[in-house]
Amino acid sequence: MMPPKPSKPPKPSHPPKQPKPPQPEQPSHTPQEQFLLGKGFLEDDNIDRALRAFEKAYKADNDNPEYMSYYGLCKAIRGGEIGYGIELCTLAIKKDFSRAEFYHNLGRVYKATGGSSLTPKTRSSARSWRNSVSGTGPSSRASTGTTRSTSTSGYL
């Protein structure tokens, strides 16, 4: 008697998986690099990408007032989180009140709301802020004692 023939292993129904070639590693950006990318996207009016870049910078360093202000701006105008945007922009101003761009960002958030989603108190605060920054309104005239002249005769 002959010993039984060894059975062959079954053929695979699909070809064996080839190992994937190593993917090039995505560059890891520092928070400052993410912030600068975000500013570039914002200048190009690419708010979605700016929001993502500012979010990465802010999450990496949530104590930085620059990251806070710009993340708050984009979170409000693209993310629709107006209250959170106002909160972040205001906190950035409290951390560094000398930065005009932080006030500008807060103003842009207020402007983006159109006043429709603001409480009366917040709307009043926005008007006061706008008037103090633009140099118009009763508070600016009272502090200087003058009004703006629209005459151009002195310039000709």
LINRA-V389657 format. One record per helix or strand of 3 or more residues. SS is the DSSP state (A for helix, B for strand). FROM is the first residue (numbers start at 1). LEN is the number of residues. If there is no record, write none. Layout:
SS_FROM_LEN ; SS_FROM_LEN
This chain:
A_31_13 ; A_47_14 ; A_65_13 ; A_82_14 ; A_100_14 ; A_120_15 ; A_138_7 ; A_153_3
